[in-house]
Amino acid sequence: MKKKIIIICLMLSTFSLTLSPIVEAYSTTKTHTSTMAQLKKSSIFKKKTQTVEPIAKPVSITGQAVYANIASIAPNFVGTPYVFGGKTPAGFDCSGFIHYVHQFAGLDILRMSSEDYFKLSSKVNVPVVGDLVFFKDTYKEGISHMGIYMGENTFVHAGSKGVEITKLDNPYWQLHFVAFKRFNVVTD
């Protein structure tokens, strides 16, 4: 009877030693999981994590022709008045100007807001004449303005003073600059 009790005690202590790391790991995992869930809900996590945007492909041969047309067409509208929702030479808003110039240059795109155009284009690290330039927090929060990059640190856009060519190093535009982007339909 003594042998059975000793064997049972040894078995229980071995079983207890075997379970200790498992119990410890389970409690650590559970704590880690709940901590991660709390972290993901926190505003710090949301501010620190960013989605990685795809980089635009090079401009295709067809896209280069469209960009050449844009570069020659867009400056002709300088002086056209600003009209909220405007999409004709009688008056443009920023996205109406983009739509009209691209249509006139031979690129069939839908009329959308600057925010929608931002979502449907890819980031460009080194812009070329004809690429898009986006700004945020101008008249509303978030992506709210856009123009066409014209080279030599300038862009053409329909701003509050009408269609004009502006320097990107203008303090106001520097403060609100977000990115250079490119419509995917002009790439390889």
KADA-V222535 format. One record per run of one state. SS is the DSSP state (h for helix, s for strand, l for the rest). FROM is the first residue (numbers start at 0). TO is the last residue. If there is no record, write none. Layout:
ss & from & to
SS & FROM & TO
SS & FROM & TO
This chain:
ss & from & to
l & 0 & 0
h & 1 & 40
l & 41 & 41
h & 42 & 47
l & 48 & 53
s & 54 & 54
l & 55 & 57
s & 58 & 58
l & 59 & 59
h & 60 & 76
l & 77 & 80
s & 81 & 81
l & 82 & 85
s & 86 & 87
l & 88 & 89
s & 90 & 91
l & 92 & 92
h & 93 & 103
l & 104 & 112
h & 113 & 118
l & 119 & 119
s & 120 & 123
l & 124 & 130
s & 131 & 135
l & 136 & 141
s & 142 & 150
l & 151 & 152
s & 153 & 158
l & 159 & 160
s & 161 & 166
l & 167 & 169
h & 170 & 175
s & 176 & 182
h & 183 & 185
s & 186 & 186
l & 187 & 187
